């Protein structure tokens, strides 16, 4: 349960979803104003990853909005100041956000970027919203409430992860990052249809059955996956490390291990490693 500020009312994670969806849309609208401008204000971080005016605008809107709901629940964002693990490890409940996931896609203007908001409880995502503002659709999910996709202003539709045994296997890969490890692994997979996408949309496309399997054999951070992991799990799929355990959050260095995203039933990737 989640306590709303100044209302003295506890709400379930599912009841909280409409407010978080609205907040993601507000952040997405801000990113689109910058996306359509001639200058994204692009700079580069120490790790050479891009940072735009849209990243910071979205971060500000989401952070303020979440604090208005309950300022006792901490917020960890890709664009926030680093918070040391000694402080973070005490958090039982916190928000984990990526204000603009797929900044490279944003800069390239290919539309495949998202706003990601997740609520983490005891190391697991219990609420997740993924909004793709340039494509005008979103995914949202909460523990016990199911997983949904919304196109434009249509009513949300429930989604379920697909069965890899039905038809040709569809494998998601990332549009901006490939590795020799991934290419070698795909050779072992054999005959399949390769589908590429940017940002957390890759996980969500497994959640809605558009793909069956997404192997990620490359670096990611916790804010890259948390919201979409909730969408996948509540749609009946799984997001696991290479030992088959669900990804967990609030680790000391915030890096994810290599992971696999599967539908239902899971594609038997373990036989190929």
C-alpha positions in Angstrom: 0.0 0.0 0.0 1.0 3.6 -0.6 0.1 6.6 1.6 -0.9 9.7 -0.3 0.4 13.0 1.1 -2.0 15.2 3.0 -4.9 12.8 2.4 -4.2 10.3 5.1 -5.4 7.6 2.7 -3.7 4.4 1.7 -4.1 3.2 -1.8 -3.1 0.0 -3.6 -0.4 0.1 -6.2 -3.0 -0.4 -8.9 -5.1 2.6 -7.6 -1.9 4.7 -7.8 -1.4 4.0 -11.5 -3.6 6.7 -13.0 -1.6 9.4 -11.3 1.7 8.0 -12.3 0.5 7.6 -15.9 -0.6 11.2 -16.0 2.8 12.3 -14.6 4.7 10.3 -17.2 2.5 11.9 -19.9 3.3 15.4 -18.5 7.0 14.6 -18.6 6.6 13.2 -22.1 4.9 16.4 -23.3 7.9 18.4 -22.1 10.3 16.1 -23.9 8.3 16.5 -27.1 8.6 20.3 -27.1 12.4 20.0 -27.0 12.4 17.0 -29.5 10.6 19.2 -32.1 13.0 22.1 -31.6 16.2 22.7 -33.6 18.4 22.5 -30.5 18.3 19.6 -28.0 21.0 21.2 -25.9 23.0 18.0 -26.1 26.0 17.6 -23.9 27.9 14.5 -22.8 28.5 12.9 -19.4 31.8 11.5 -18.2 30.9 8.0 -19.7 30.3 9.7 -23.1 26.5 9.1 -23.0 24.4 12.0 -24.2 22.4 14.4 -22.0 19.8 16.7 -23.4 17.5 19.5 -22.2 14.7 16.9 -22.3 16.4 14.6 -19.8 16.6 17.4 -17.2 13.1 18.8 -18.0 11.5 15.4 -17.6 13.5 14.7 -14.4 12.3 17.9 -12.8 8.6 17.3 -13.6 8.7 13.7 -12.4 10.6 14.4 -9.2 8.3 17.3 -8.2 5.2 15.2 -9.0 6.3 12.2 -7.0 7.3 14.4 -4.0 3.8 15.9 -4.1 2.3 12.4 -3.7 4.4 11.6 -0.7 7.7 13.4 0.0 8.7 10.7 2.5 9.3 8.2 -0.4 12.7 8.9 -1.8 13.4 9.3 -5.6 16.4 7.9 -7.4 16.8 9.1 -11.0 19.4 8.7 -13.6 19.7 12.5 -13.6 19.7 13.0 -9.8 22.8 13.5 -7.7 24.4 10.2 -6.7 23.1 8.8 -3.4 25.5 6.6 -1.5 24.6 3.0 -0.8 24.8 3.5 2.9 21.8 5.8 2.6 20.0 3.8 -0.1 20.2 0.4 1.5 17.8 1.6 4.2 15.1 2.2 1.6 12.3 -0.3 1.7 10.2 1.7 -0.8 11.4 4.2 -3.3 10.8 5.6 -6.8 13.3 4.7 -9.6 13.0 6.8 -12.7 14.7 7.2 -16.1 13.4 10.6 -17.3 14.4 9.9 -20.9 15.4 6.3 -21.7 17.0 6.0 -25.1 18.6 9.5 -25.3 20.6 8.2 -28.3 17.3 7.5 -30.0 16.1 11.0 -29.1 19.2 12.6 -30.5 18.9 10.5 -33.7 15.2 11.5 -33.9 14.0 7.9 -34.5 11.1 8.3 -32.0 12.0 5.2 -29.9 12.6 6.9 -26.5 10.6 6.5 -23.4 9.8 8.0 -20.0 10.2 5.3 -17.3 8.8 5.5 -13.7 8.9 2.5 -11.3 8.1 2.0 -7.7 10.5 -0.4 -6.0 9.5 -2.3 -2.8 12.1 -4.5 -1.1 14.2 -4.7 -4.2 11.4 -5.6 -6.7 9.4 -3.4 -9.0 5.7 -3.3 -7.9 4.6 -0.5 -10.3 5.8 0.5 -13.7 4.9 3.1 -16.4 6.7 3.3 -19.7 5.5 6.1 -22.0 6.8 6.6 -25.6 5.7 10.2 -26.3 6.8 10.4 -30.0 4.9 7.2 -30.7 2.0 8.1 -28.5 1.5 4.9 -26.7 2.3 3.7 -23.2 2.5 0.6 -21.0 1.6 0.4 -17.3 1.4 -2.3 -14.7 1.2 -2.8 -10.9 1.6 -5.8 -8.7 -1.7 -7.6 -8.6 -3.4 -5.3 -11.1 -2.2 -6.7 -14.4 -0.4 -5.1 -17.3 -1.8 -2.8 -20.0 -1.0 -0.9 -23.2 -2.7 2.3 -24.1 -2.6 3.7 -27.7 -3.1 7.5 -27.8 -6.2 8.4 -25.8 -7.9 5.0 -26.2 -8.9 3.0 -23.2 -6.0 0.8 -21.9 -6.1 -2.8 -23.1 -4.7 -5.7 -21.0 -1.7 -7.4 -22.5 -0.2 -10.9 -22.1 3.3 -12.2 -22.9 3.3 -14.6 -25.9 4.1 -18.3 -26.3 7.3 -18.9 -28.3 6.0 -22.2 -29.4 3.3 -20.6 -31.5 4.8 -19.6 -34.9 8.3 -18.4 -35.7 10.4 -17.3 -32.8 10.7 -13.5 -32.6 13.8 -12.2 -30.9 14.2 -8.5 -29.8 17.6 -6.9 -30.0 18.7 -3.4 -29.1 18.9 -0.8 -31.9 21.9 1.1 -30.6 24.1 -1.5 -29.0 25.3 -4.9 -30.3 28.1 -7.1 -29.1 30.0 -10.1 -30.3 28.6 -12.1 -27.3 25.1 -11.3 -28.6 25.9 -12.3 -32.2 27.4 -15.6 -31.1 24.4 -16.3 -28.9 21.9 -15.5 -31.8 23.8 -18.1 -33.9 23.0 -20.7 -31.3 19.3 -19.6 -31.3 19.2 -20.4 -35.0 16.2 -19.7 -37.2 14.3 -16.7 -35.8 12.9 -13.3 -36.8 15.1 -10.5 -35.5 13.2 -7.4 -34.3 15.0 -4.2 -33.2 13.9 -1.3 -31.0 15.4 1.3 -28.7 15.0 2.1 -25.0 12.8 0.0 -22.7 10.4 -0.7 -25.6 12.3 -3.9 -26.1 11.1 -5.4 -22.9 7.6 -4.1 -23.4 7.3 -5.7 -26.8 7.9 -9.0 -25.1 5.2 -8.1 -22.6 2.6 -7.5 -25.3 3.5 -10.6 -27.3 5.1 -8.7 -30.3 8.3 -10.6 -29.5 9.0 -13.8 -27.5 12.5 -13.2 -26.2 15.0 -10.4 -25.6 18.5 -11.4 -24.6 20.5 -8.5 -23.2 24.2 -9.4 -23.1 25.5 -5.9 -22.5 25.6 -3.2 -19.9 22.5 -1.6 -18.5 21.6 0.3 -15.3 18.7 -0.3 -12.9 16.7 2.7 -14.1 16.8 1.3 -17.6 14.8 -1.8 -16.8 12.7 -1.4 -13.6 9.5 0.0 -15.0 9.4 -2.3 -18.0 10.3 -5.3 -15.8 7.0 -4.7 -13.9 5.1 -4.5 -17.2 6.7 -7.8 -18.3 6.1 -9.7 -15.0 2.5 -8.6 -14.7 1.9 -9.7 -18.3 3.1 -13.2 -17.3 6.7 -13.0 -18.6 10.0 -12.9 -16.7 13.2 -10.7 -16.5 16.0 -12.8 -15.1 19.7 -12.9 -14.7 21.7 -15.7 -16.3 21.1 -17.9 -13.3 17.4 -17.6 -13.8 16.7 -15.2 -10.8 14.6 -12.1 -11.3 16.5 -8.9 -11.5 16.7 -7.1 -8.2 17.1 -3.4 -7.4 19.0 -1.0 -5.1 22.3 -2.9 -5.5 25.5 -1.0 -4.4 26.6 0.0 -7.9 23.2 0.1 -9.6 24.4 -1.9 -12.6 22.3 -4.8 -13.9 23.9 -8.1 -14.8 23.3 -9.6 -18.2 19.7 -10.6 -18.4 17.0 -12.4 -20.4 13.4 -11.3 -21.0 11.0 -14.1 -21.9 7.3 -14.6 -22.5 5.1 -17.3 -21.2 6.3 -20.0 -21.1 9.9 -18.9 -21.0 12.0 -19.5 -24.0 14.6 -22.2 -23.0 17.7 -20.0 -23.4 19.6 -21.7 -20.7 20.4 -24.6 -23.0 22.3 -22.2 -25.3 24.7 -20.6 -22.8 
